[in-house]
């Protein structure tokens, strides 16, 4: 999941070198944290959160094979 979020985020932002994705896994869930440059936050979130929602939808579809819930958090 980490690689998927990283590829999507880097294609959206102006500063792809500042994209940092961390993945934490426990028994029932996977937490993916996405950090981008402050100037790129709007591009990753989108109007009314549409892009963020789309990223979460793609990750959810990709994780359907695993029996774990995937949570994507966008941090500054």
CHARMM internal coordinates of N, CA and C (Angstrom, degrees):
IC EDIT
DIST 1 N 1 CA 1.4543
DIST 1 CA 1 C 1.5310
ANGL 1 N 1 CA 1 C 111.02
DIST 1 C 2 N 1.3212
ANGL 1 CA 1 C 2 N 115.28
DIHE 1 N 1 CA 1 C 2 N -34.93
DIST 2 N 2 CA 1.4586
ANGL 1 C 2 N 2 CA 120.36
DIHE 1 CA 1 C 2 N 2 CA -178.08
DIST 2 CA 2 C 1.5333
ANGL 2 N 2 CA 2 C 110.90
DIHE 1 C 2 N 2 CA 2 C -58.45
DIST 2 C 3 N 1.3148
ANGL 2 CA 2 C 3 N 116.44
DIHE 2 N 2 CA 2 C 3 N -45.82
DIST 3 N 3 CA 1.4577
ANGL 2 C 3 N 3 CA 120.61
DIHE 2 CA 2 C 3 N 3 CA -178.30
DIST 3 CA 3 C 1.5277
ANGL 3 N 3 CA 3 C 111.29
DIHE 2 C 3 N 3 CA 3 C -65.29
DIST 3 C 4 N 1.3083
ANGL 3 CA 3 C 4 N 116.70
DIHE 3 N 3 CA 3 C 4 N -39.50
DIST 4 N 4 CA 1.4641
ANGL 3 C 4 N 4 CA 121.22
DIHE 3 CA 3 C 4 N 4 CA 179.80
DIST 4 CA 4 C 1.5247
ANGL 4 N 4 CA 4 C 111.51
DIHE 3 C 4 N 4 CA 4 C -61.90
DIST 4 C 5 N 1.3199
ANGL 4 CA 4 C 5 N 116.75
DIHE 4 N 4 CA 4 C 5 N -48.66
DIST 5 N 5 CA 1.4616
ANGL 4 C 5 N 5 CA 121.05
DIHE 4 CA 4 C 5 N 5 CA 179.42
DIST 5 CA 5 C 1.5264
ANGL 5 N 5 CA 5 C 110.26
DIHE 4 C 5 N 5 CA 5 C -63.36
DIST 5 C 6 N 1.3181
ANGL 5 CA 5 C 6 N 116.28
DIHE 5 N 5 CA 5 C 6 N -39.10
DIST 6 N 6 CA 1.4734
ANGL 5 C 6 N 6 CA 120.66
DIHE 5 CA 5 C 6 N 6 CA -179.32
DIST 6 CA 6 C 1.5261
ANGL 6 N 6 CA 6 C 111.15
DIHE 5 C 6 N 6 CA 6 C -63.94
DIST 6 C 7 N 1.3123
ANGL 6 CA 6 C 7 N 118.00
DIHE 6 N 6 CA 6 C 7 N -44.52
DIST 7 N 7 CA 1.4699
ANGL 6 C 7 N 7 CA 121.81
DIHE 6 CA 6 C 7 N 7 CA 179.81
DIST 7 CA 7 C 1.5229
ANGL 7 N 7 CA 7 C 110.93
DIHE 6 C 7 N 7 CA 7 C -63.70
DIST 7 C 8 N 1.3184
ANGL 7 CA 7 C 8 N 116.67
DIHE 7 N 7 CA 7 C 8 N -44.07
DIST 8 N 8 CA 1.4680
ANGL 7 C 8 N 8 CA 120.65
DIHE 7 CA 7 C 8 N 8 CA 179.77
DIST 8 CA 8 C 1.5232
ANGL 8 N 8 CA 8 C 110.42
DIHE 7 C 8 N 8 CA 8 C -63.35
DIST 8 C 9 N 1.3305
ANGL 8 CA 8 C 9 N 116.89
DIHE 8 N 8 CA 8 C 9 N -47.95
DIST 9 N 9 CA 1.4616
ANGL 8 C 9 N 9 CA 121.15
DIHE 8 CA 8 C 9 N 9 CA -177.37
DIST 9 CA 9 C 1.5265
ANGL 9 N 9 CA 9 C 111.55
DIHE 8 C 9 N 9 CA 9 C -63.91
DIST 9 C 10 N 1.3158
ANGL 9 CA 9 C 10 N 117.27
DIHE 9 N 9 CA 9 C 10 N -43.27
DIST 10 N 10 CA 1.4648
ANGL 9 C 10 N 10 CA 120.14
DIHE 9 CA 9 C 10 N 10 CA -178.61
DIST 10 CA 10 C 1.5249
ANGL 10 N 10 CA 10 C 112.09
DIHE 9 C 10 N 10 CA 10 C -64.78
DIST 10 C 11 N 1.3268
ANGL 10 CA 10 C 11 N 116.97
DIHE 10 N 10 CA 10 C 11 N -29.12
DIST 11 N 11 CA 1.4632
ANGL 10 C 11 N 11 CA 119.33
DIHE 10 CA 10 C 11 N 11 CA 178.86
DIST 11 CA 11 C 1.5305
ANGL 11 N 11 CA 11 C 112.09
DIHE 10 C 11 N 11 CA 11 C -76.75
DIST 11 C 12 N 1.3264
ANGL 11 CA 11 C 12 N 117.29
DIHE 11 N 11 CA 11 C 12 N -17.30
DIST 12 N 12 CA 1.4644
ANGL 11 C 12 N 12 CA 121.24
DIHE 11 CA 11 C 12 N 12 CA -177.41
DIST 12 CA 12 C 1.5278
ANGL 12 N 12 CA 12 C 113.84
DIHE 11 C 12 N 12 CA 12 C -92.72
DIST 12 C 13 N 1.3136
ANGL 12 CA 12 C 13 N 117.64
DIHE 12 N 12 CA 12 C 13 N -31.37
DIST 13 N 13 CA 1.4656
ANGL 12 C 13 N 13 CA 121.31
DIHE 12 CA 12 C 13 N 13 CA -168.20
DIST 13 CA 13 C 1.5314
ANGL 13 N 13 CA 13 C 112.99
DIHE 12 C 13 N 13 CA 13 C -94.39
DIST 13 C 14 N 1.3372
ANGL 13 CA 13 C 14 N 115.19
DIHE 13 N 13 CA 13 C 14 N 164.21
DIST 14 N 14 CA 1.4614
ANGL 13 C 14 N 14 CA 121.51
DIHE 13 CA 13 C 14 N 14 CA 176.48
DIST 14 CA 14 C 1.5197
ANGL 14 N 14 CA 14 C 112.11
DIHE 13 C 14 N 14 CA 14 C -85.74
DIST 14 C 15 N 1.3311
ANGL 14 CA 14 C 15 N 117.02
DIHE 14 N 14 CA 14 C 15 N -23.22
DIST 15 N 15 CA 1.4677
ANGL 14 C 15 N 15 CA 121.88
DIHE 14 CA 14 C 15 N 15 CA -179.29
DIST 15 CA 15 C 1.5303
ANGL 15 N 15 CA 15 C 109.40
DIHE 14 C 15 N 15 CA 15 C -118.57
DIST 15 C 16 N 1.3423
ANGL 15 CA 15 C 16 N 117.75
DIHE 15 N 15 CA 15 C 16 N 75.29
DIST 16 N 16 CA 1.4704
ANGL 15 C 16 N 16 CA 119.67
DIHE 15 CA 15 C 16 N 16 CA -176.74
DIST 16 CA 16 C 1.5244
ANGL 16 N 16 CA 16 C 113.96
DIHE 15 C 16 N 16 CA 16 C -64.99
DIST 16 C 17 N 1.3310
ANGL 16 CA 16 C 17 N 117.15
DIHE 16 N 16 CA 16 C 17 N -21.20
DIST 17 N 17 CA 1.4587
ANGL 16 C 17 N 17 CA 119.67
DIHE 16 CA 16 C 17 N 17 CA 178.92
DIST 17 CA 17 C 1.5271
ANGL 17 N 17 CA 17 C 112.70
DIHE 16 C 17 N 17 CA 17 C -71.70
DIST 17 C 18 N 1.3388
ANGL 17 CA 17 C 18 N 117.25
DIHE 17 N 17 CA 17 C 18 N -16.30
DIST 18 N 18 CA 1.4643
ANGL 17 C 18 N 18 CA 120.91
DIHE 17 CA 17 C 18 N 18 CA -179.98
DIST 18 CA 18 C 1.5311
ANGL 18 N 18 CA 18 C 112.98
DIHE 17 C 18 N 18 CA 18 C -96.55
DIST 18 C 19 N 1.3201
ANGL 18 CA 18 C 19 N 117.17
DIHE 18 N 18 CA 18 C 19 N 5.50
DIST 19 N 19 CA 1.4650
ANGL 18 C 19 N 19 CA 120.96
DIHE 18 CA 18 C 19 N 19 CA 178.11
DIST 19 CA 19 C 1.5250
ANGL 19 N 19 CA 19 C 108.80
DIHE 18 C 19 N 19 CA 19 C -80.02
DIST 19 C 20 N 1.3390
ANGL 19 CA 19 C 20 N 115.78
DIHE 19 N 19 CA 19 C 20 N 125.20
DIST 20 N 20 CA 1.4682
ANGL 19 C 20 N 20 CA 121.50
DIHE 19 CA 19 C 20 N 20 CA 178.66
DIST 20 CA 20 C 1.5268
ANGL 20 N 20 CA 20 C 107.85
DIHE 19 C 20 N 20 CA 20 C -127.64
DIST 20 C 21 N 1.3270
ANGL 20 CA 20 C 21 N 115.39
DIHE 20 N 20 CA 20 C 21 N 125.84
DIST 21 N 21 CA 1.4612
ANGL 20 C 21 N 21 CA 120.62
DIHE 20 CA 20 C 21 N 21 CA 179.13
DIST 21 CA 21 C 1.5200
ANGL 21 N 21 CA 21 C 108.34
DIHE 20 C 21 N 21 CA 21 C -121.65
DIST 21 C 22 N 1.3321
ANGL 21 CA 21 C 22 N 115.88
DIHE 21 N 21 CA 21 C 22 N 127.20
DIST 22 N 22 CA 1.4642
ANGL 21 C 22 N 22 CA 120.50
DIHE 21 CA 21 C 22 N 22 CA 175.96
DIST 22 CA 22 C 1.5223
ANGL 22 N 22 CA 22 C 109.02
DIHE 21 C 22 N 22 CA 22 C -120.05
DIST 22 C 23 N 1.3138
ANGL 22 CA 22 C 23 N 115.27
DIHE 22 N 22 CA 22 C 23 N 146.79
DIST 23 N 23 CA 1.4666
ANGL 22 C 23 N 23 CA 120.53
DIHE 22 CA 22 C 23 N 23 CA -177.52
DIST 23 CA 23 C 1.5219
ANGL 23 N 23 CA 23 C 108.79
DIHE 22 C 23 N 23 CA 23 C -126.82
DIST 23 C 24 N 1.3295
ANGL 23 CA 23 C 24 N 115.51
DIHE 23 N 23 CA 23 C 24 N 127.13
DIST 24 N 24 CA 1.4623
ANGL 23 C 24 N 24 CA 121.88
DIHE 23 CA 23 C 24 N 24 CA 178.03
DIST 24 CA 24 C 1.5262
ANGL 24 N 24 CA 24 C 107.54
DIHE 23 C 24 N 24 CA 24 C -121.58
DIST 24 C 25 N 1.3087
ANGL 24 CA 24 C 25 N 115.39
DIHE 24 N 24 CA 24 C 25 N 129.11
DIST 25 N 25 CA 1.4635
ANGL 24 C 25 N 25 CA 119.54
DIHE 24 CA 24 C 25 N 25 CA -175.76
DIST 25 CA 25 C 1.5240
ANGL 25 N 25 CA 25 C 110.38
DIHE 24 C 25 N 25 CA 25 C -120.36
DIST 25 C 26 N 1.3372
ANGL 25 CA 25 C 26 N 115.48
DIHE 25 N 25 CA 25 C 26 N 137.03
DIST 26 N 26 CA 1.4581
ANGL 25 C 26 N 26 CA 119.65
DIHE 25 CA 25 C 26 N 26 CA 171.70
DIST 26 CA 26 C 1.5289
ANGL 26 N 26 CA 26 C 108.37
DIHE 25 C 26 N 26 CA 26 C -131.54
DIST 26 C 27 N 1.3278
ANGL 26 CA 26 C 27 N 117.59
DIHE 26 N 26 CA 26 C 27 N -163.15
DIST 27 N 27 CA 1.4666
ANGL 26 C 27 N 27 CA 121.00
DIHE 26 CA 26 C 27 N 27 CA -171.76
DIST 27 CA 27 C 1.5190
ANGL 27 N 27 CA 27 C 114.11
DIHE 26 C 27 N 27 CA 27 C -57.33
DIST 27 C 28 N 1.3304
ANGL 27 CA 27 C 28 N 116.58
DIHE 27 N 27 CA 27 C 28 N -48.25
DIST 28 N 28 CA 1.4635
ANGL 27 C 28 N 28 CA 119.35
DIHE 27 CA 27 C 28 N 28 CA -171.27
DIST 28 CA 28 C 1.5193
ANGL 28 N 28 CA 28 C 115.05
DIHE 27 C 28 N 28 CA 28 C -114.08
DIST 28 C 29 N 1.3308
ANGL 28 CA 28 C 29 N 117.39
DIHE 28 N 28 CA 28 C 29 N -6.17
DIST 29 N 29 CA 1.4612
ANGL 28 C 29 N 29 CA 118.12
DIHE 28 CA 28 C 29 N 29 CA -176.21
DIST 29 CA 29 C 1.5258
ANGL 29 N 29 CA 29 C 112.38
DIHE 28 C 29 N 29 CA 29 C -147.18
DIST 29 C 30 N 1.3176
ANGL 29 CA 29 C 30 N 113.97
DIHE 29 N 29 CA 29 C 30 N 162.76
DIST 30 N 30 CA 1.4560
ANGL 29 C 30 N 30 CA 122.30
DIHE 29 CA 29 C 30 N 30 CA 175.62
DIST 30 CA 30 C 1.5254
ANGL 30 N 30 CA 30 C 106.53
DIHE 29 C 30 N 30 CA 30 C -124.45
DIST 30 C 31 N 1.3215
ANGL 30 CA 30 C 31 N 116.73
DIHE 30 N 30 CA 30 C 31 N 127.67
DIST 31 N 31 CA 1.4541
ANGL 30 C 31 N 31 CA 122.09
DIHE 30 CA 30 C 31 N 31 CA 178.28
DIST 31 CA 31 C 1.5206
ANGL 31 N 31 CA 31 C 108.36
DIHE 30 C 31 N 31 CA 31 C -105.26
DIST 31 C 32 N 1.3300
ANGL 31 CA 31 C 32 N 116.16
DIHE 31 N 31 CA 31 C 32 N 121.27
DIST 32 N 32 CA 1.4588
ANGL 31 C 32 N 32 CA 121.75
DIHE 31 CA 31 C 32 N 32 CA 178.22
DIST 32 CA 32 C 1.5210
ANGL 32 N 32 CA 32 C 107.04
DIHE 31 C 32 N 32 CA 32 C -112.46
DIST 32 C 33 N 1.3387
ANGL 32 CA 32 C 33 N 116.26
DIHE 32 N 32 CA 32 C 33 N 118.79
DIST 33 N 33 CA 1.4609
ANGL 32 C 33 N 33 CA 121.34
DIHE 32 CA 32 C 33 N 33 CA -179.88
DIST 33 CA 33 C 1.5194
ANGL 33 N 33 CA 33 C 108.88
DIHE 32 C 33 N 33 CA 33 C -106.36
DIST 33 C 34 N 1.3220
ANGL 33 CA 33 C 34 N 115.61
DIHE 33 N 33 CA 33 C 34 N 128.49
DIST 34 N 34 CA 1.4618
ANGL 33 C 34 N 34 CA 121.97
DIHE 33 CA 33 C 34 N 34 CA -179.24
DIST 34 CA 34 C 1.5153
ANGL 34 N 34 CA 34 C 108.85
DIHE 33 C 34 N 34 CA 34 C -113.32
DIST 34 C 35 N 1.3173
ANGL 34 CA 34 C 35 N 116.20
DIHE 34 N 34 CA 34 C 35 N 124.29
DIST 35 N 35 CA 1.4693
ANGL 34 C 35 N 35 CA 121.85
DIHE 34 CA 34 C 35 N 35 CA 176.43
DIST 35 CA 35 C 1.5158
ANGL 35 N 35 CA 35 C 108.48
DIHE 34 C 35 N 35 CA 35 C -118.80
DIST 35 C 36 N 1.3389
ANGL 35 CA 35 C 36 N 115.61
DIHE 35 N 35 CA 35 C 36 N 131.99
DIST 36 N 36 CA 1.4656
ANGL 35 C 36 N 36 CA 121.31
DIHE 35 CA 35 C 36 N 36 CA 178.00
DIST 36 CA 36 C 1.5267
ANGL 36 N 36 CA 36 C 108.80
DIHE 35 C 36 N 36 CA 36 C -131.37
DIST 36 C 37 N 1.3236
ANGL 36 CA 36 C 37 N 115.88
DIHE 36 N 36 CA 36 C 37 N 170.29
DIST 37 N 37 CA 1.4661
ANGL 36 C 37 N 37 CA 120.29
DIHE 36 CA 36 C 37 N 37 CA 177.55
DIST 37 CA 37 C 1.5234
ANGL 37 N 37 CA 37 C 108.82
DIHE 36 C 37 N 37 CA 37 C -63.78
DIST 37 C 38 N 1.3291
ANGL 37 CA 37 C 38 N 117.78
DIHE 37 N 37 CA 37 C 38 N 146.84
DIST 38 N 38 CA 1.4765
ANGL 37 C 38 N 38 CA 120.27
DIHE 37 CA 37 C 38 N 38 CA -179.60
DIST 38 CA 38 C 1.5323
ANGL 38 N 38 CA 38 C 113.48
DIHE 37 C 38 N 38 CA 38 C -54.97
DIST 38 C 39 N 1.3247
ANGL 38 CA 38 C 39 N 116.84
DIHE 38 N 38 CA 38 C 39 N -33.70
DIST 39 N 39 CA 1.4702
ANGL 38 C 39 N 39 CA 119.41
DIHE 38 CA 38 C 39 N 39 CA 179.90
DIST 39 CA 39 C 1.5276
ANGL 39 N 39 CA 39 C 112.39
DIHE 38 C 39 N 39 CA 39 C -72.36
DIST 39 C 40 N 1.3271
ANGL 39 CA 39 C 40 N 117.48
DIHE 39 N 39 CA 39 C 40 N -16.10
DIST 40 N 40 CA 1.4669
ANGL 39 C 40 N 40 CA 121.62
DIHE 39 CA 39 C 40 N 40 CA -178.93
DIST 40 CA 40 C 1.5285
ANGL 40 N 40 CA 40 C 113.54
DIHE 39 C 40 N 40 CA 40 C -99.54
DIST 40 C 41 N 1.3273
ANGL 40 CA 40 C 41 N 117.43
DIHE 40 N 40 CA 40 C 41 N -1.37
DIST 41 N 41 CA 1.4673
ANGL 40 C 41 N 41 CA 119.80
DIHE 40 CA 40 C 41 N 41 CA -177.68
DIST 41 CA 41 C 1.5221
ANGL 41 N 41 CA 41 C 112.18
DIHE 40 C 41 N 41 CA 41 C -57.49
DIST 41 C 42 N 1.3155
ANGL 41 CA 41 C 42 N 116.93
DIHE 41 N 41 CA 41 C 42 N -42.98
DIST 42 N 42 CA 1.4618
ANGL 41 C 42 N 42 CA 120.85
DIHE 41 CA 41 C 42 N 42 CA -179.09
DIST 42 CA 42 C 1.5122
ANGL 42 N 42 CA 42 C 112.71
DIHE 41 C 42 N 42 CA 42 C -62.17
DIST 42 C 43 N 1.3148
ANGL 42 CA 42 C 43 N 116.65
DIHE 42 N 42 CA 42 C 43 N -35.64
DIST 43 N 43 CA 1.4671
ANGL 42 C 43 N 43 CA 120.48
DIHE 42 CA 42 C 43 N 43 CA -179.90
DIST 43 CA 43 C 1.5194
ANGL 43 N 43 CA 43 C 111.72
DIHE 42 C 43 N 43 CA 43 C -69.80
DIST 43 C 44 N 1.3212
ANGL 43 CA 43 C 44 N 116.62
DIHE 43 N 43 CA 43 C 44 N -34.59
DIST 44 N 44 CA 1.4613
ANGL 43 C 44 N 44 CA 120.45
DIHE 43 CA 43 C 44 N 44 CA -178.63
DIST 44 CA 44 C 1.5223
ANGL 44 N 44 CA 44 C 111.44
DIHE 43 C 44 N 44 CA 44 C -79.31
DIST 44 C 45 N 1.3309
ANGL 44 CA 44 C 45 N 116.52
DIHE 44 N 44 CA 44 C 45 N -34.35
DIST 45 N 45 CA 1.4616
ANGL 44 C 45 N 45 CA 119.99
DIHE 44 CA 44 C 45 N 45 CA -179.42
DIST 45 CA 45 C 1.5258
ANGL 45 N 45 CA 45 C 111.09
DIHE 44 C 45 N 45 CA 45 C -82.87
DIST 45 C 46 N 1.3181
ANGL 45 CA 45 C 46 N 117.91
DIHE 45 N 45 CA 45 C 46 N -43.99
DIST 46 N 46 CA 1.4573
ANGL 45 C 46 N 46 CA 121.43
DIHE 45 CA 45 C 46 N 46 CA 179.24
DIST 46 CA 46 C 1.5145
ANGL 46 N 46 CA 46 C 112.51
DIHE 45 C 46 N 46 CA 46 C 80.30
DIST 46 C 47 N 1.3303
ANGL 46 CA 46 C 47 N 114.83
DIHE 46 N 46 CA 46 C 47 N 170.38
DIST 47 N 47 CA 1.4646
ANGL 46 C 47 N 47 CA 119.67
DIHE 46 CA 46 C 47 N 47 CA 178.78
DIST 47 CA 47 C 1.5192
ANGL 47 N 47 CA 47 C 109.59
DIHE 46 C 47 N 47 CA 47 C -65.80
DIST 47 C 48 N 1.3136
ANGL 47 CA 47 C 48 N 114.98
DIHE 47 N 47 CA 47 C 48 N 127.22
DIST 48 N 48 CA 1.4692
ANGL 47 C 48 N 48 CA 123.86
DIHE 47 CA 47 C 48 N 48 CA -179.41
DIST 48 CA 48 C 1.5308
ANGL 48 N 48 CA 48 C 111.71
DIHE 47 C 48 N 48 CA 48 C 55.60
DIST 48 C 49 N 1.3357
ANGL 48 CA 48 C 49 N 116.71
DIHE 48 N 48 CA 48 C 49 N 26.78
DIST 49 N 49 CA 1.4628
ANGL 48 C 49 N 49 CA 120.85
DIHE 48 CA 48 C 49 N 49 CA 176.76
DIST 49 CA 49 C 1.5017
ANGL 49 N 49 CA 49 C 115.21
DIHE 48 C 49 N 49 CA 49 C 73.81
DIST 49 C 50 N 1.3210
ANGL 49 CA 49 C 50 N 117.88
DIHE 49 N 49 CA 49 C 50 N 19.43
DIST 50 N 50 CA 1.4711
ANGL 49 C 50 N 50 CA 120.10
DIHE 49 CA 49 C 50 N 50 CA -175.55
DIST 50 CA 50 C 1.5206
ANGL 50 N 50 CA 50 C 112.96
DIHE 49 C 50 N 50 CA 50 C -66.92
DIST 50 C 51 N 1.3210
ANGL 50 CA 50 C 51 N 117.74
DIHE 50 N 50 CA 50 C 51 N -41.38
DIST 51 N 51 CA 1.4650
ANGL 50 C 51 N 51 CA 119.92
DIHE 50 CA 50 C 51 N 51 CA -178.46
DIST 51 CA 51 C 1.5289
ANGL 51 N 51 CA 51 C 109.74
DIHE 50 C 51 N 51 CA 51 C -69.62
DIST 51 C 52 N 1.3271
ANGL 51 CA 51 C 52 N 117.20
DIHE 51 N 51 CA 51 C 52 N -41.61
DIST 52 N 52 CA 1.4642
ANGL 51 C 52 N 52 CA 120.48
DIHE 51 CA 51 C 52 N 52 CA 177.02
DIST 52 CA 52 C 1.5244
ANGL 52 N 52 CA 52 C 110.38
DIHE 51 C 52 N 52 CA 52 C -59.99
DIST 52 C 53 N 1.3060
ANGL 52 CA 52 C 53 N 116.75
DIHE 52 N 52 CA 52 C 53 N -41.32
DIST 53 N 53 CA 1.4691
ANGL 52 C 53 N 53 CA 121.18
DIHE 52 CA 52 C 53 N 53 CA 178.87
DIST 53 CA 53 C 1.5287
ANGL 53 N 53 CA 53 C 110.34
DIHE 52 C 53 N 53 CA 53 C -65.33
DIST 53 C 54 N 1.3234
ANGL 53 CA 53 C 54 N 116.68
DIHE 53 N 53 CA 53 C 54 N -39.15
DIST 54 N 54 CA 1.4605
ANGL 53 C 54 N 54 CA 120.70
DIHE 53 CA 53 C 54 N 54 CA 178.96
DIST 54 CA 54 C 1.5273
ANGL 54 N 54 CA 54 C 111.17
DIHE 53 C 54 N 54 CA 54 C -65.85
DIST 54 C 55 N 1.3417
ANGL 54 CA 54 C 55 N 116.47
DIHE 54 N 54 CA 54 C 55 N -40.90
DIST 55 N 55 CA 1.4718
ANGL 54 C 55 N 55 CA 120.10
DIHE 54 CA 54 C 55 N 55 CA 177.05
DIST 55 CA 55 C 1.5219
ANGL 55 N 55 CA 55 C 109.75
DIHE 54 C 55 N 55 CA 55 C -60.68
DIST 55 C 56 N 1.3222
ANGL 55 CA 55 C 56 N 116.19
DIHE 55 N 55 CA 55 C 56 N -45.03
DIST 56 N 56 CA 1.4729
ANGL 55 C 56 N 56 CA 119.79
DIHE 55 CA 55 C 56 N 56 CA 179.48
DIST 56 CA 56 C 1.5244
ANGL 56 N 56 CA 56 C 111.51
DIHE 55 C 56 N 56 CA 56 C -63.45
DIST 56 C 57 N 1.3238
ANGL 56 CA 56 C 57 N 117.76
DIHE 56 N 56 CA 56 C 57 N -37.19
DIST 57 N 57 CA 1.4680
ANGL 56 C 57 N 57 CA 121.41
DIHE 56 CA 56 C 57 N 57 CA 178.98
DIST 57 CA 57 C 1.5254
ANGL 57 N 57 CA 57 C 111.49
DIHE 56 C 57 N 57 CA 57 C -65.78
DIST 57 C 58 N 1.3250
ANGL 57 CA 57 C 58 N 116.52
DIHE 57 N 57 CA 57 C 58 N -43.00
DIST 58 N 58 CA 1.4656
ANGL 57 C 58 N 58 CA 120.48
DIHE 57 CA 57 C 58 N 58 CA 179.17
DIST 58 CA 58 C 1.5246
ANGL 58 N 58 CA 58 C 110.38
DIHE 57 C 58 N 58 CA 58 C -64.11
DIST 58 C 59 N 1.3224
ANGL 58 CA 58 C 59 N 116.96
DIHE 58 N 58 CA 58 C 59 N -42.84
DIST 59 N 59 CA 1.4691
ANGL 58 C 59 N 59 CA 120.98
DIHE 58 CA 58 C 59 N 59 CA 179.77
DIST 59 CA 59 C 1.5269
ANGL 59 N 59 CA 59 C 110.07
DIHE 58 C 59 N 59 CA 59 C -65.64
DIST 59 C 60 N 1.3191
ANGL 59 CA 59 C 60 N 116.77
DIHE 59 N 59 CA 59 C 60 N -39.49
DIST 60 N 60 CA 1.4702
ANGL 59 C 60 N 60 CA 120.40
DIHE 59 CA 59 C 60 N 60 CA 179.15
DIST 60 CA 60 C 1.5259
ANGL 60 N 60 CA 60 C 110.42
DIHE 59 C 60 N 60 CA 60 C -63.85
DIST 60 C 61 N 1.3309
ANGL 60 CA 60 C 61 N 116.76
DIHE 60 N 60 CA 60 C 61 N -41.46
DIST 61 N 61 CA 1.4630
ANGL 60 C 61 N 61 CA 120.47
DIHE 60 CA 60 C 61 N 61 CA 178.51
DIST 61 CA 61 C 1.5274
ANGL 61 N 61 CA 61 C 110.83
DIHE 60 C 61 N 61 CA 61 C -65.50
DIST 61 C 62 N 1.3239
ANGL 61 CA 61 C 62 N 116.69
DIHE 61 N 61 CA 61 C 62 N -40.74
DIST 62 N 62 CA 1.4630
ANGL 61 C 62 N 62 CA 120.63
DIHE 61 CA 61 C 62 N 62 CA -179.76
DIST 62 CA 62 C 1.5251
ANGL 62 N 62 CA 62 C 111.85
DIHE 61 C 62 N 62 CA 62 C -68.76
DIST 62 C 63 N 1.3280
ANGL 62 CA 62 C 63 N 117.19
DIHE 62 N 62 CA 62 C 63 N -27.54
DIST 63 N 63 CA 1.4662
ANGL 62 C 63 N 63 CA 120.55
DIHE 62 CA 62 C 63 N 63 CA -177.53
DIST 63 CA 63 C 1.5220
ANGL 63 N 63 CA 63 C 112.82
DIHE 62 C 63 N 63 CA 63 C -92.13
DIST 63 C 64 N 1.3123
ANGL 63 CA 63 C 64 N 117.55
DIHE 63 N 63 CA 63 C 64 N 4.05
DIST 64 N 64 CA 1.4666
ANGL 63 C 64 N 64 CA 119.78
DIHE 63 CA 63 C 64 N 64 CA -176.29
DIST 64 CA 64 C 1.5326
ANGL 64 N 64 CA 64 C 112.07
DIHE 63 C 64 N 64 CA 64 C -64.32
DIST 64 C 65 N 1.3289
ANGL 64 CA 64 C 65 N 118.01
DIHE 64 N 64 CA 64 C 65 N -21.92
DIST 65 N 65 CA 1.4595
ANGL 64 C 65 N 65 CA 121.11
DIHE 64 CA 64 C 65 N 65 CA 178.61
DIST 65 CA 65 C 1.5294
ANGL 65 N 65 CA 65 C 111.40
DIHE 64 C 65 N 65 CA 65 C -71.28
DIST 65 C 66 N 1.3151
ANGL 65 CA 65 C 66 N 115.72
DIHE 65 N 65 CA 65 C 66 N -30.82
DIST 66 N 66 CA 1.4611
ANGL 65 C 66 N 66 CA 120.13
DIHE 65 CA 65 C 66 N 66 CA 179.58
DIST 66 CA 66 C 1.5333
ANGL 66 N 66 CA 66 C 109.10
DIHE 65 C 66 N 66 CA 66 C -88.75
DIST 66 C 67 N 1.3090
ANGL 66 CA 66 C 67 N 115.67
DIHE 66 N 66 CA 66 C 67 N 154.34
DIST 67 N 67 CA 1.4602
ANGL 66 C 67 N 67 CA 119.73
DIHE 66 CA 66 C 67 N 67 CA 178.54
DIST 67 CA 67 C 1.5176
ANGL 67 N 67 CA 67 C 111.21
DIHE 66 C 67 N 67 CA 67 C -93.60
DIST 67 C 68 N 1.3288
ANGL 67 CA 67 C 68 N 116.43
DIHE 67 N 67 CA 67 C 68 N 39.03
DIST 68 N 68 CA 1.4627
ANGL 67 C 68 N 68 CA 120.48
DIHE 67 CA 67 C 68 N 68 CA -179.07
DIST 68 CA 68 C 1.5148
ANGL 68 N 68 CA 68 C 109.69
DIHE 67 C 68 N 68 CA 68 C -126.58
DIST 68 C 69 N 1.3228
ANGL 68 CA 68 C 69 N 114.69
DIHE 68 N 68 CA 68 C 69 N 145.63
DIST 69 N 69 CA 1.4543
ANGL 68 C 69 N 69 CA 120.98
DIHE 68 CA 68 C 69 N 69 CA 175.94
DIST 69 CA 69 C 1.5247
ANGL 69 N 69 CA 69 C 108.16
DIHE 68 C 69 N 69 CA 69 C -81.84
DIST 69 C 70 N 1.3219
ANGL 69 CA 69 C 70 N 116.82
DIHE 69 N 69 CA 69 C 70 N 134.23
DIST 70 N 70 CA 1.4594
ANGL 69 C 70 N 70 CA 121.18
DIHE 69 CA 69 C 70 N 70 CA 179.87
DIST 70 CA 70 C 1.5305
ANGL 70 N 70 CA 70 C 108.62
DIHE 69 C 70 N 70 CA 70 C -109.84
DIST 70 C 71 N 1.3306
ANGL 70 CA 70 C 71 N 115.97
DIHE 70 N 70 CA 70 C 71 N 125.77
DIST 71 N 71 CA 1.4619
ANGL 70 C 71 N 71 CA 122.08
DIHE 70 CA 70 C 71 N 71 CA 179.73
DIST 71 CA 71 C 1.5230
ANGL 71 N 71 CA 71 C 106.96
DIHE 70 C 71 N 71 CA 71 C -113.63
DIST 71 C 72 N 1.3426
ANGL 71 CA 71 C 72 N 116.11
DIHE 71 N 71 CA 71 C 72 N 126.16
DIST 72 N 72 CA 1.4623
ANGL 71 C 72 N 72 CA 121.44
DIHE 71 CA 71 C 72 N 72 CA 177.45
DIST 72 CA 72 C 1.5251
ANGL 72 N 72 CA 72 C 107.87
DIHE 71 C 72 N 72 CA 72 C -107.68
DIST 72 C 73 N 1.3296
ANGL 72 CA 72 C 73 N 116.03
DIHE 72 N 72 CA 72 C 73 N 121.12
DIST 73 N 73 CA 1.4561
ANGL 72 C 73 N 73 CA 121.50
DIHE 72 CA 72 C 73 N 73 CA 177.30
DIST 73 CA 73 C 1.5182
ANGL 73 N 73 CA 73 C 109.26
DIHE 72 C 73 N 73 CA 73 C -114.21
DIST 73 C 74 N 1.3341
ANGL 73 CA 73 C 74 N 116.72
DIHE 73 N 73 CA 73 C 74 N 133.59
DIST 74 N 74 CA 1.4424
ANGL 73 C 74 N 74 CA 121.37
DIHE 73 CA 73 C 74 N 74 CA 177.91
DIST 74 CA 74 C 1.5328
ANGL 74 N 74 CA 74 C 107.58
DIHE 73 C 74 N 74 CA 74 C -103.71
DIST 74 C 75 N 1.3230
ANGL 74 CA 74 C 75 N 115.82
DIHE 74 N 74 CA 74 C 75 N 116.71
DIST 75 N 75 CA 1.4578
ANGL 74 C 75 N 75 CA 121.77
DIHE 74 CA 74 C 75 N 75 CA -175.29
DIST 75 CA 75 C 1.5201
ANGL 75 N 75 CA 75 C 110.20
DIHE 74 C 75 N 75 CA 75 C -114.08
DIST 75 C 76 N 1.3254
ANGL 75 CA 75 C 76 N 115.33
DIHE 75 N 75 CA 75 C 76 N 157.98
DIST 76 N 76 CA 1.4648
ANGL 75 C 76 N 76 CA 119.68
DIHE 75 CA 75 C 76 N 76 CA 179.00
DIST 76 CA 76 C 1.5006
ANGL 76 N 76 CA 76 C 111.44
DIHE 75 C 76 N 76 CA 76 C -99.79
END
COOR INIT
IC SEED 1 N 1 CA 1 C
IC BUILD
